[in-house]
Amino acid sequence: MAIMLAVLVLLAGVSTRPTITGPPLPPPRTAAAPASVVTGRLPADGTVRAREGQVVSIGVRSTTDDIAEIAQLAVSVPVGPELNLPLEFAADDPGRFNVTLRYSGKRVGQVVVSPSSR
């Protein structure tokens, strides 16, 4: 039984598989134009404005260690006196979104995303 199994495994590894050919692949697409980036600083700017389809990058300042978040969009980033990480996300949906500090509960600003002008 063991010899038969070994022969089957050996034959499976040696067997040739048919080569499937098809039409040639199309040439690679050129890279899409990068999305425009909107930058802002909170709480200094108060409101950061963007258009649907843009990338939003916000520097959020805090005197204490905390988490800056936009709960409606499920995006967050640690903030604090020694941290300089941007809160970044793609503005996929129009609307008004509060930026808050999770632990202190303080609202530090707002992001307003307008519909794109397609």
MISESE-677530 format. One line per field, with one value per residue (C-alpha): residue number from 1; residue in one letter; z, y, x. Coordinates in steps of 0.02 Angstrom, whole numbers, plus 50000, padded with zeros to 5 digits. Example, Ala and Ser with C-alpha at 12.3 -4.5 7.8 and 13.67 -1.06 7.14 Angstrom:
REM residues 2
k: c(1 2)
r: c(a s)
w: c(50390 50357)
v: c(49775 49947)
u: c(50615 50684)
This chain:
REM residues 118
k: c(1 2 3 4 5 6 7 8 9 10 11 12 13 14 15 16 17 18 19 20 21 22 23 24 25 26 27 28 29 30 31 32 33 34 35 36 37 38 39 40 41 42 43 44 45 46 47 48 49 50 51 52 53 54 55 56 57 58 59 60 61 62 63 64 65 66 67 68 69 70 71 72 73 74 75 76 77 78 79 80 81 82 83 84 85 86 87 88 89 90 91 92 93 94 95 96 97 98 99 100 101 102 103 104 105 106 107 108 109 110 111 112 113 114 115 116 117 118)
r: c(m a i m l a v l v l l a g v s t r p t i t g p p l p p p r t a a a p a s v v t g r l p a d g t v r a r e g q v v s i g v r s t t d d i a e i a q l a v s v p v g p e l n l p l e f a a d d p g r f n v t l r y s g k r v g q v v v s p s s r)
w: c(50000 50046 49883 49782 49868 49835 49650 49637 49719 49603 49449 49503 49515 49346 49246 49122 49123 48964 48927 48910 48796 48764 48685 48732 48887 48860 48895 49075 49112 49151 49333 49382 49426 49611 49712 49769 49953 50068 50223 50381 50563 50708 50818 50731 50570 50655 50494 50358 50190 50056 49903 49879 49806 49887 50021 50186 50297 50461 50592 50760 50909 51089 51250 51322 51253 51171 51014 50879 50789 50668 50737 50589 50471 50590 50573 50717 50760 50923 50967 51103 51141 51067 50924 50751 50653 50527 50533 50353 50255 50083 50074 49995 50067 50075 50245 50405 50522 50697 50746 50932 51061 51124 51306 51345 51241 51171 50995 50908 50740 50594 50419 50285 50128 49981 49835 49689 49538 49413)
v: c(50000 50120 50080 50112 50280 50329 50285 50390 50539 50520 50509 50660 50763 50704 50718 50857 50978 51053 51229 51347 51492 51635 51805 51916 52022 52206 52328 52391 52544 52704 52751 52848 53029 53044 53109 53287 53307 53433 53477 53561 53589 53569 53652 53801 53794 53748 53678 53583 53582 53449 53381 53203 53101 53201 53138 53231 53247 53339 53380 53373 53454 53406 53455 53281 53106 53060 52987 53105 53023 53043 52913 52918 52870 52750 52840 52884 52926 52948 53129 53216 53343 53231 53155 53228 53099 53155 53097 53040 52969 52969 53087 52960 53024 53203 53268 53354 53255 53305 53278 53237 53183 53014 53022 53204 53207 53377 53424 53500 53539 53481 53412 53464 53356 53430 53325 53317 53423 53277)
u: c(50000 50140 50232 50075 50050 50232 50213 50055 50139 50289 50178 50077 50236 50301 50141 50133 49992 49924 49980 49834 49863 49748 49748 49895 49875 49837 49978 49986 49883 49970 49963 49810 49834 49865 49719 49736 49777 49694 49792 49736 49781 49664 49613 49696 49594 49429 49356 49446 49357 49378 49290 49232 49375 49515 49633 49623 49777 49753 49884 49794 49879 49847 49935 49901 49916 49751 49673 49607 49462 49320 49202 49081 49224 49312 49479 49594 49773 49869 49908 50006 50141 50277 50174 50160 50059 49927 49747 49725 49579 49499 49351 49233 49069 49004 48953 49008 49118 49173 49354 49363 49488 49431 49487 49454 49293 49345 49289 49441 49365 49262 49291 49166 49168 49072 49009 49128 49088 49082)
